[in-house]
Amino acid sequence: MGRGILHCAASVHRKELVGGVMAESKIPAAVNTAGALIKWVTGRLDSSDVYFGHGTDNSRDEAGALVYHVMQLDHHAGNRDYGIRASPKNLAEIQALLDTRIGKRIPMPYLLHEAWFAGRSFYVDQRALIPRSPLAELIVAGFEPWLASKDAGSALELGTGSGCIAVACALALPHMKIVATDISEPALEVARVNIDRYDLSARIQLVKADMFAGLSGHFDLIVSNPPYVPAAASEDLPAEYGHEPPVALYSGPDGLDSARRILQDARKHLNAKGLLVLEVGEQRERLEAAYPRLPFTWPELDHGGRGIAVITAEDLSLSGGALVAGAKDD
Ligand SMILES: C[S@@+](CC[C@H](N)C(=O)[O-])C[C@H]1O[C@@H](n2cnc3c(N)ncnc32)[C@H](O)[C@@H]1O
């Protein structure tokens, strides 16, 4: 689901409010260009106790997302538009969104109804997890060198949420047809919005399913960012996570319930030369300990994040015992 989720409590930016009131909580009149607003919003975020971990990992990027979104500036133009003046309506909107962000600890993408993934904009709301998976890096690279992408024509995504992974896969691999599933009907409604936005309904089929139940067929690629936070961790996570669907975050006592189900049945749904790409984030060591005979590959990620396991159908075909979590070598 996301980067460093279990480390987040330690990295929360905390600064006390003076007398319970934020000294400079209103945008000053002199602060009216995009660049000045980003600087001012950054300072205000820094002096609050918000947590960054839902698509951005720092106050400045989040300030940029807010100001550029409201002023409808081009994210790809860098700081070219910093001199553009905000309208009174823009200023009022930035003020209101920032107050809600800080006051209610709602992640910024839910307030803007926009998240960025693999360089693309996605619609989001609280029905689905905010896109932030490090899988984006592998998707943009067409899963090379693990997937013979020229020959890979079919994929199954388990737990599609907003649909960001399925959409990014379809855009990176234009010949691929994708079945994207989720157990949550509300999440599938969000995925539908994004599939329509990118005009991909001919290539991405949405299916409501509990993991592999009721699914048929064989795929060249199975990809999943399933829930993998241990249930008990919910009490320690920053307030922002409380706005996301619990079904998208938590997965049993050790966080691996979903991963175990995927590993158990993936082989039956993969073609002989197929590939499973499974994100488990901070649970990497637990997964390796639970499946000591499965030869997972863990790609190095240049853009941050960790815990993406890659394994071929051939390796999943190892003796049945290897797929029993906790099975030891002879
Ligand atoms: C960590 S979120 C990932 C969402 C999206 N793929 C992403 O990367 O942003 C996990 C998703 O798996 C779904 N999910 C949880 N349990 C499931 C199950 N048993 N079968 C199918 N989907 C499930 C959740 O509803 C959620 O959308």
The ligand as an SDF file (V2000), in Angstrom:
LIG
                    3D

 27 29  0  0  0  0  0  0  0  0999 V2000
   -3.4270   -1.5230   -0.5070 C   0  0  0  0  0  0  0  0  0  0  0  0
   -4.9340   -1.3260   -1.3990 S   0  0  0  0  0  0  0  0  0  0  0  0
   -4.2960   -1.1480   -3.0540 C   0  0  0  0  0  0  0  0  0  0  0  0
   -5.1640   -0.3560   -3.9580 C   0  0  0  0  0  0  0  0  0  0  0  0
   -4.5070    0.0010   -5.3090 C   0  0  0  0  0  0  0  0  0  0  0  0
   -4.1740   -1.2000   -6.0460 N   0  0  0  0  0  0  0  0  0  0  0  0
   -3.2710    0.8340   -5.0750 C   0  0  0  0  0  0  0  0  0  0  0  0
   -2.1570    0.3250   -5.2140 O   0  0  0  0  0  0  0  0  0  0  0  0
   -3.4310    2.0280   -4.7480 O   0  0  0  0  0  0  0  0  0  0  0  0
   -5.5530   -2.9860   -1.3540 C   0  0  0  0  0  0  0  0  0  0  0  0
   -6.8480   -3.1930   -2.1040 C   0  0  0  0  0  0  0  0  0  0  0  0
   -7.1890   -4.5870   -1.9760 O   0  0  0  0  0  0  0  0  0  0  0  0
   -8.5770   -4.6890   -1.7630 C   0  0  0  0  0  0  0  0  0  0  0  0
   -8.8210   -5.9620   -1.0670 N   0  0  0  0  0  0  0  0  0  0  0  0
   -8.7040   -6.2310    0.2530 C   0  0  0  0  0  0  0  0  0  0  0  0
   -9.0180   -7.5160    0.4930 N   0  0  0  0  0  0  0  0  0  0  0  0
   -9.3380   -8.0760   -0.7070 C   0  0  0  0  0  0  0  0  0  0  0  0
   -9.7520   -9.3690   -1.1060 C   0  0  0  0  0  0  0  0  0  0  0  0
   -9.8960  -10.3580   -0.2160 N   0  0  0  0  0  0  0  0  0  0  0  0
   -9.9910   -9.5860   -2.4150 N   0  0  0  0  0  0  0  0  0  0  0  0
   -9.8370   -8.5830   -3.3230 C   0  0  0  0  0  0  0  0  0  0  0  0
   -9.4660   -7.3340   -2.9920 N   0  0  0  0  0  0  0  0  0  0  0  0
   -9.2020   -7.0780   -1.7020 C   0  0  0  0  0  0  0  0  0  0  0  0
   -8.9560   -3.4560   -0.9690 C   0  0  0  0  0  0  0  0  0  0  0  0
  -10.3230   -3.1520   -1.0910 O   0  0  0  0  0  0  0  0  0  0  0  0
   -8.0320   -2.4090   -1.6080 C   0  0  0  0  0  0  0  0  0  0  0  0
   -8.6560   -1.7320   -2.6530 O   0  0  0  0  0  0  0  0  0  0  0  0
  1  2  1  0
  2  3  1  0
  2 10  1  0
  3  4  1  0
  4  5  1  0
  5  6  1  0
  5  7  1  0
  7  8  2  0
  7  9  1  0
 10 11  1  0
 11 12  1  0
 11 26  1  0
 12 13  1  0
 13 14  1  0
 13 24  1  0
 14 15  1  0
 14 23  1  0
 15 16  2  0
 16 17  1  0
 17 18  1  0
 17 23  2  0
 18 19  1  0
 18 20  2  0
 20 21  1  0
 21 22  2  0
 22 23  1  0
 24 25  1  0
 24 26  1  0
 26 27  1  0
M  CHG  2   2   1   9  -1
M  END
$$$$
